[in-house]
Amino acid sequence: MRILLDNCVPWRLGAALTGHEVSSVVQLGWAALSGGELLDAMGSRFDLLVTVDKNLQFQQDLRRRPFAIAVLRAKSNRICDLLPLVPKLLAALPAVIPGQVIKIQTYAV
């Protein structure tokens, strides 16, 4: 799976997503793109956007996008808080479909 890490997700998280092709917004030079611009730039280049932005799904129409969104919910967006979510994220990937938003969290919201 081709995965893009959002600007708010530490790029080092990509090393934990073994078996997948991972890029980051910063690495691609897309850090200045707004939410909608980023989603447009992703086009069909990626299968999944990993973010911690819980409001993205309410700000953008994601249903017709050719990729899915995974929203990581942890105490913070620090790598030490996000790493425990990786096994749940990897387990969810085989069932993810374009336009879907999945939430991966360690606590009740």
C-alpha positions as CSV (number, residue, x, y, z in Angstrom):
1,M,0.0,0.0,0.0
2,R,1.2,3.5,-0.8
3,I,0.9,5.6,2.4
4,L,1.3,9.3,2.9
5,L,2.0,10.7,6.3
6,D,0.4,14.1,6.9
7,N,2.4,17.1,8.1
8,C,1.2,16.6,11.7
9,V,2.5,13.0,11.8
10,P,6.2,12.5,12.6
11,W,8.0,11.2,9.5
12,R,9.8,8.6,11.6
13,L,6.5,6.7,12.0
14,G,6.9,5.6,8.4
15,A,9.7,3.2,9.5
16,A,7.2,1.2,11.6
17,L,4.8,0.7,8.7
18,T,6.8,-2.2,7.3
19,G,5.7,-3.8,4.1
20,H,4.3,-0.5,2.7
21,E,5.7,2.3,0.6
22,V,5.6,5.4,2.9
23,S,6.2,9.0,2.1
24,S,5.7,12.2,4.1
25,V,4.1,15.5,3.2
26,V,7.3,17.2,4.2
27,Q,9.5,14.9,2.1
28,L,7.4,15.6,-1.0
29,G,7.6,19.4,-0.4
30,W,3.9,19.6,0.2
31,A,4.0,21.0,3.8
32,A,2.5,24.3,2.7
33,L,-0.6,22.7,1.1
34,S,-3.9,23.2,2.8
35,G,-6.3,20.3,3.5
36,G,-8.1,20.3,0.2
37,E,-5.0,21.1,-1.8
38,L,-3.2,18.2,-0.2
39,L,-6.0,15.8,-1.0
40,D,-6.0,17.0,-4.6
41,A,-2.2,16.6,-4.9
42,M,-2.5,13.0,-3.5
43,G,-4.8,12.1,-6.4
44,S,-4.3,8.4,-7.2
45,R,-0.6,8.5,-6.1
46,F,-1.5,7.2,-2.6
47,D,-3.9,4.6,-1.1
48,L,-4.0,6.1,2.4
49,L,-3.4,9.3,4.2
50,V,-2.3,8.9,7.9
51,T,-3.2,12.0,9.9
52,V,-3.9,13.1,13.5
53,D,-6.3,15.8,12.2
54,K,-9.7,14.6,13.6
55,N,-11.6,17.4,11.8
56,L,-10.4,16.6,8.3
57,Q,-13.3,14.3,7.6
58,F,-15.8,17.1,8.5
59,Q,-14.0,19.8,6.5
60,Q,-13.6,17.8,3.2
61,D,-15.8,15.5,1.2
62,L,-13.8,12.3,1.2
63,R,-16.4,9.9,-0.2
64,R,-15.2,10.2,-3.8
65,R,-11.5,10.3,-3.1
66,P,-9.4,7.5,-4.6
67,F,-7.7,6.9,-1.2
68,A,-8.7,6.3,2.4
69,I,-7.8,8.3,5.5
70,A,-6.6,6.9,8.8
71,V,-7.0,9.2,11.8
72,L,-4.6,8.4,14.6
73,R,-5.9,9.4,18.1
74,A,-3.4,9.4,20.9
75,K,-2.4,11.6,23.8
76,S,-0.3,13.6,21.5
77,N,1.3,13.4,18.0
78,R,4.7,12.6,19.5
79,I,6.2,9.4,18.0
80,C,6.2,7.7,21.4
81,D,2.4,8.2,21.7
82,L,1.7,7.1,18.1
83,L,3.9,4.0,17.8
84,P,1.5,1.9,20.0
85,L,-1.2,2.5,17.4
86,V,0.8,1.0,14.5
87,P,-0.2,-2.6,15.1
88,K,-3.9,-1.6,15.0
89,L,-3.3,0.5,11.9
90,L,-1.4,-2.4,10.1
91,A,-4.2,-4.8,11.0
92,A,-6.9,-2.5,9.6
93,L,-5.1,-1.8,6.2
94,P,-6.3,-4.9,4.3
95,A,-9.9,-4.0,4.7
96,V,-9.6,-0.2,3.9
97,I,-11.4,1.0,0.8
98,P,-11.1,4.4,-1.0
99,G,-13.2,7.2,0.5
100,Q,-13.3,5.5,3.9
101,V,-12.1,7.2,7.2
102,I,-10.9,4.8,9.9
103,K,-10.0,5.9,13.4
104,I,-7.2,4.2,15.3
105,Q,-7.0,5.1,19.0
106,T,-5.6,4.0,22.3
107,Y,-8.3,5.5,24.5
108,A,-12.0,6.1,24.5
109,V,-13.1,9.4,22.9
